[in-house]
Amino acid sequence: MSLVLDPAAQDLLFREARTANTFTDEPVTDEQVQAIYDLVKYGPTAFNQSPLRITLVRSAEARERLVQHMAEGNQPKTATAPLVAILSADNEFHEELPTLFPHFPQAKDLFFAERPAREGAASLNAALQAAYFIIGVRAAGLAAGPMTGLDFAGVQKEFLDDDHTPLMVVNIGTPGEDAWFPRSPRLEFDQVITTV
């Protein structure tokens, strides 16, 4: 084996993990979400940025508001998932850099003084963190249903502010009946890897 990670963990996180489309009604607790975050916060980002923000949609009223901004095919999944999270990028993440990157506190003003630079960095690094979050959900023995089929401007207006850009909505829970679509193909090593 070329991988150190136990094969069962490899299956849990990647090979057997799937995007869930249905869920049971078993709740997802705040303790589970805390454990997920406490694991995935260690994933690498540039300058140790932490622009990902997670808005948990728990109340029936908030869920109803969110569902109306989802694409038609995503509405039933979002309406019935035990927990839904809106993942967004904080475009003012640079304010935390003196704490998060203490050995180079000048990075905040040197690289991120201008809003366009912050938005680009926030988008990339929050997307990395979103991927870590999905893997963390799997590590908790739950399934994630990440979706970008939504009205981004509507979600931003309804749940966020001008400093936060929505990236995706993720349904979270224990997979339900007929949760999986057939596995789609993946590219092979030689199609992706080039050595120079």
N, C-alpha and C positions, 0 to 999 in steps of 0.2 A: 504493500500500500504506500502510495506517495503522499497521502494525506494523514495528518496526525489525528484529526477529529474522528471520533468513533463513528462507524458506519450508520448506526441507528440515529445519531445526531445529524449526520449528513442527509439522511432520508427525511428527518423531521424538518430540517431547515430548507432543503432544496429538492431532492429527487421525488419525494412523495408529497411535498407541499403543493397546494393548488390554491388558486383564487376561488374563494367560496361564493356561491350565488344564493344559497339558502342557509339558514341558521336555526338551531333549536331556540327555545325561549330561555335557556339557562343564562342567568345574568353574568355580565363581565363586571367584576368588582373594581373599586378604586385601588384596592391593594394589588390586584393584578396589573393594572395600568402603571402603578408606581414601580412595581418590579420590572416591568418592560422598560420603562424610561431609565430606571437606575442601571440597567444593563447597557442599553443602546447609547446612552450619553457619552460613552467612551469611544464611539466610532470616530475615525479621523476626519478632520476637515482642515481647510486652509486656515492658517493663523489660529487654529482652535476655535474658529467661529462657531457660534451656536444660534443660527438664525431661525431654526425650526420652532414654530409655535403650534400647539395642539389644542384645539377647542373641542371638548367632549360634549356631544349633543345628547343629553339624557332626558330632558323633560318632553312630555308629549307635545306641548305647544311649540318648543323649538324644533322638534322633529318635523312637525307639520310645516313649519316655515322653510325648513331645509328641503323637504321633499319636493316642494313646488319649483325649486331651482335645479332639480336633477333632470337629466334626460329621461324621456318616457320609459325606456327599458330599465333604467336604474331606480326608478321611483319605488316599485314594490320591494326591492331588496333593501333600500334605505329605510323604508317605512317599517320593516319587520325585523331588522337586525337588532340584537340585544344592545349593542353600543355602536355609535357612529362618531367618528372623529374627523374634524376638518383640519387638514394640515396646511399651514401657511408659512410664508417667509416673512420674517421681521426685517424690514428695510432699514431699521435703526439699530441693528445688531451691534454696530461698531461702538456704541456707548459702553458695551460690556467688555470690550477688548482689553482695556487696562487690567481688568481682573482676570480674564481668561488667558491672556497672553502677556503675563507680567514682565517677562524678560525683554520685551520690545514694546513698551507702552506707546511709543510714537506711531505705531502701525495705524492706530485709530485715525490720526489726522494725516499721516503721510500717504496712505493708500485709499482711505474711505471718506475723505472730506466731502467729495461730490456725490450727490444722490445717484447718478447713473452707475458709478462704480459700485456703490453699495447694492443697488438693485441686482446687478449682474452677479456679484459675489453671493448675495443672499439667496438668489434663485438656485445657483449651482450647489451651494453648500447645504441649503435646506432640502434640496432634492436628494443629496447624499444621505442626510439624516432621515428623510422619509423612508428611503430604502432600508436603512438600519432598523427603523421602527417596524416595518413590515416583517423583517426577519425576527425581531424581538417578539412580535405577536406570535409567530410560529414557535419560537423558543418557549413561550408560555403554554404551549399545547393548544393554542387557539388558531382559528383561521382568519385571514384578512381578505377583504374584498376591496382592493383599491380601485377607484374610478376617477376618470377625468371627464366623463360625459356629464357636464353640468354647466350652468350659467355662471361663469366665474365672477362677472361684474355683479350679478345678483347676490351671490354668496358673500362677496366682499361687503356689499352695502348692507346686507341683512345681519351679518355676524362679526365683521371685522371693521377696520378703519383704513384710512389712506396709507398708513405705514405698514400694513400687512397685506401681502399678496397671496391669495389662495393657490395651492398647488394641486390638491386632490382631496377627495373624500374617501375615507376608509371605513367600511363596515367590518365589525369585529365580533367574533363569537365562536361558539361550538358549531361545526358544520351540521346542517340539517339534511333532510332527505333530498336526494338528487342534487347535491350541492355542487357537483363538478360537471363542467363541460368536458368533452374528450380532450386529452392532452394534445396541445398543438406542437408541431415540429420545432426543433431547435437547430441552429446552424452547427455544423461540425467544426472541429478544431482547425482543420486546414482552410476552412472558409473564413476564419476570423483571425488566426494568428499568422503573423509575418515576421520573419527574422531577417534583420539587415546587418 
